[in-house]
Amino acid sequence: MPKYGALILAAGKGTRMHSDKPKVLQTLLGEPMLRFVADALRPLFRDAVWTVIGHRADMVRAAFGDEGLHFVVQEEQLGTGHALMQALPALEDAGCTHVLVVNGDTPLLGARLPEMFLRESEQADLSFATITLQDPAAYGRVVRHHGRVVAVVEAKDYDEDLYGPEPKEVNAGLYCLNLAMVRQLLPHLTNANKSGEYYITDLIGLAVENQYTVRGVECGDDPNLFGVNSPVELSRSEALLGLQQVQNLLQSGVILHAAELIRVSPRARIEPGAELYGPCEIYGCSRVARGACIESHCVLRDAVVAEGAVIRSFSHLEKAEVGPGALVGPHARLRPGAVLEARAHVGNFVELKKARLGQGAKANHLSYIGDAEVGEGTNIGAGTITCNYDGTNKHKTVIGPRAFIGSNTALVAPVSVGEQALVGAGSVITKNVPDNTLAVARGRQTNLPRKS
């Protein structure tokens, strides 16, 4: 029985992106394009997916460090054929007999296309996907003789005197290779071309010469095979992915208003019956439950919004949790570690960081609550600040249940305010406030005659 592995080619610089980042880390819907390719292959190959990295390899490792990807480092980027040379030992050590090779800049790939391609590749020693384009651009040209593939020639090396009129059928960069054949043919690859690189495409001509079975699998003009090499192509692919996501959400039962202005990461989970208003952006592993409402101009990153919660316009949530029936915004910011329990309220121009608001607690206006725990039913007045940083260390503020913090109060941590305590407006609290007490820490008001 053949054993298949997958190899993602992701070592290139991507100079046409005009960016210092590796091309495969350019993002679509908030996700690096390499993640789309890896996620498409995992259902078919599980843990048998290797990724060749090279340019800024440290950045790629850091972006996927905890996701179980197998990396092969191509220290010198000498072409796709050279990348295959570097990966071959790892594939053979894993017992693979065949490998699916795909470019890391094809974020539209999906799982359906590789599955179909593998079926079409059965009984072939080497197969590759082709697409037909009115403008072949920089794709390698497919050369056929009486319908049979004889070679793929890179665009810059194509010579009509040698190969005939330039075809519109081009190589899509998706291959299925018999590794025994690869082991035999790789030593015969050369870099005698205008780029001075070793090309996987040259294996096609070598395989034909050595009477291996070669198949070009025609895929029409399928946009899912389009690569991303420039900001224009990145934008085009992101638009297509965004449209797919919106259609998937609508078909699943999510209610969308101004759907064309809504951007949702494929890793996000929006339950049927949730309601989103565009424009809004939901990224990462965010979760929005049934009956929750996200109003316009909101941005969520790795945030959790429970059933019946409402996120009002212009609010930003990152690694925050919003409980059932809670209310956020408008113009609120929940930073990492912010937790709202059921029916808690965070209003306009309120910022929470690493802070928990208990059930029914409210901070409705113009406040900063950081490194804090607020008990259920407590009310935080406008202008309240937890002074959590002393210039060296962060300290915690604890406010008990059903306390009342008057407006324009500064709570200098570490400090606690007891259950049902009342803090007078304008106070600077530096000492603990016991349960059921009134704390006032401000100068006595003096009225003096006004001078004319």
Helices and strands as residue ranges (DSSP letters): E 4-10, G 15-17, G 23-25, E 27-28, E 31-32, H 33-45, E 49-53, H 57-63, E 70-73, H 80-93, E 98-103, H 112-120, E 126-132, E 141-145, E 148-153, G 155-157, H 160-163, E 169-178, H 179-185, G 186-188, H 202-209, E 214-218, G 223-225, H 231-252, E 255-257, G 259-261, E 262-264, E 269-270, E 275-277, E 280-283, E 287-288, E 293-294, E 299-301, E 304-305, E 310-311, E 316-318, E 321-322, E 327-328, E 333-334, E 339-340, E 345-348, E 351-357, E 362-365, E 368-374, E 379-380, E 385-387, E 397-399, E 404-405, E 410-412, E 415-417, E 422-423, E 428-429, E 438-439
